[in-house]
Amino acid sequence: MSFDSRELKMDANVTQILVCPICKGPLLWDKTKKEFFCRSDLKAFPVIDGIPDMVPEEARDLTEEELEEKEK
């Protein structure tokens, strides 16, 4: 499967449907790192081959500093 970076422009409908699998809160999209993240849980969920990986055990831990950077 080839990957086109244009696919990573997440559709507004997708970002409204997806929620954090841990707390069920809203997720935000980081277009630079191509991942969704949850402010509440300080977790980042990668997008692999255009598919969000929402498995909690595979989520990356965010630091407070990273969160501040993302919100700029």
C-alpha positions in Angstrom: 0.0 0.0 0.0 1.5 3.3 -1.0 1.2 6.2 1.3 0.3 9.8 0.2 0.9 12.6 2.7 -2.3 14.3 1.5 -4.2 11.4 3.1 -3.0 12.7 6.5 -5.1 15.9 6.2 -7.7 14.5 8.6 -11.2 15.1 7.6 -13.2 17.1 10.1 -15.7 14.3 10.4 -13.0 11.9 11.4 -11.6 14.2 14.1 -15.1 14.7 15.5 -15.8 11.0 15.7 -12.6 9.8 17.2 -12.2 10.1 21.0 -9.5 9.1 23.4 -9.8 5.3 24.0 -8.7 5.9 27.6 -10.9 8.7 28.9 -13.3 9.1 26.0 -12.4 12.8 25.8 -11.7 14.8 22.7 -8.5 14.2 20.6 -6.6 16.9 18.9 -4.6 16.5 15.7 -0.9 17.3 15.5 -0.2 17.7 11.8 3.5 18.1 12.3 4.0 14.7 14.1 1.0 13.2 12.3 -0.6 11.9 15.5 -3.7 12.5 17.6 -3.2 13.5 21.2 -5.2 13.7 24.4 -4.6 16.6 26.8 -6.2 14.8 29.7 -4.2 11.6 29.6 -1.0 13.1 28.0 -1.0 10.4 25.4 -0.3 10.6 21.6 -1.8 8.1 19.1 0.1 7.7 15.9 -1.4 7.4 12.4 0.2 4.5 10.5 -0.4 4.2 6.8 -3.3 6.6 7.1 -5.0 4.7 9.9 -5.2 6.0 13.5 -3.7 3.5 15.9 -6.0 3.9 18.9 -4.6 1.0 21.0 -3.9 2.5 24.5 -0.9 0.3 25.1 0.8 1.6 21.9 0.2 5.3 22.7 3.2 7.5 23.3 3.5 9.3 26.6 3.6 13.1 26.3 5.5 15.4 28.6 4.0 18.6 29.8 6.6 20.5 27.7 5.4 18.6 24.6 1.8 19.4 25.3 2.7 23.1 25.7 4.5 23.0 22.3 1.6 21.3 20.6 -0.8 24.0 21.9 1.1 26.9 20.4 
